Amino acid sequence: MADNPVFKAALTGSIAMGKSTVAGMLRDAGIPVFDADAVVHRLYARNGKAVKPVGRLFPGVVRQGAIDRGELSKRVLNNADAMARLESIVHPLVRQEQEEFMKSVKTSDNNIAVFDIPLLFETGRAEEFDAVLVVSAPYEVQRARALAREDMTEEKFEAILARQVSDEQKRSAATHIISTGVPIDDTRAQVLAIVCELQTLAGDQQHA
């Protein structure tokens, strides 16, 4: 089967904006979604490809053959140098997985692929995509969702926010904005409308 041209859209948003929920809605609509966070979880799991190199870089973060994410977070939080060294290991491994995902989409009947990339703008990758979908909600909603998470503290939340491009900047750079500070059915309606639009754009691209 010949490779199909694929319209590539990035899905991003700051912490606790509802990105995972939107990714699920896209999958329900039949759109393949590459989940960078899920890939990192696999890389850190027992026998994952990142366990040995990360363990060498940060002695003591490997427990029972897997990366202890809580301990690793303590080592890199508010430490830009440590974070950069960690990312130099993890990002290339995520890219490898992304390339495999693209190969599978190209040989399928799909002409759209969505890439769920939390740090899209922070890593300077927005230009790689045909569309950028930003998931957004009011700060009060975001903060309440984040602090409801297990092991989340006010300090950790603010430290994560400080590392991320602001919601306002993300919204201004988006091709599409998906609001999640509304009833979930309203968010789903936004997602389905965007899927229709992306399908039209993908068809135009295919026949250009």
Phi, psi and omega in degrees: 000134180287149177293135176271142171295139185240129174278120186256123177241140176261141176244123182213175180165156181288173182305138173063027178270350180100022184296320180296322177297316179294321177301320177296321178295321178295318178297319179299331179275004176090012181265127176293133181235126175269122185254102182298321180296318179296322177297316179299320177302317179293321179296327181272347183288171180308127182069011177292155185295338183270349189299309183293309181296323179290323177297323177292322182287323181233082181305135178099354181270353179266124178233122179054042173081004180229160177283129173280102187297326178295316179293319178298318180301319179298325183288327187255343182298129180063021178231092187298324181293315179296319179297318180297320180293321177297313182296330179294338175271312191283317185301315177299325179292322177295320179299320178301315179296322180296320179296322177295319177301314181298321178300318182291323179292318183297332180261014178252188178272002182274143174241011176229138171227135177249136180245113180278102186233101184303318185257044183302307183286324182296331180260008174066035187253001186302327184291347181285348192244153180281337178210152178233116180259118181252125178268130188217152175208161177301151183305318183299321178292313179303312183297315180298318179296315183297314184287346176280349181285148177296138177068010177267134177237165177302316181297314181294318179300313181294324178294320178294315179301321182296332180277343187262146170301141185295155177302320180299316179294320179296316180299320182290337180264357184282151167271334179218138177244132179246116182271128179246004176272031182228170176306145188300328178295328177292320177296318180297321178297321177298316182298314181295323177295320179291322177301316178300318180294317179296323178297321176295314180296320179296319177296318178297319180296320182296326185259006181290000000 
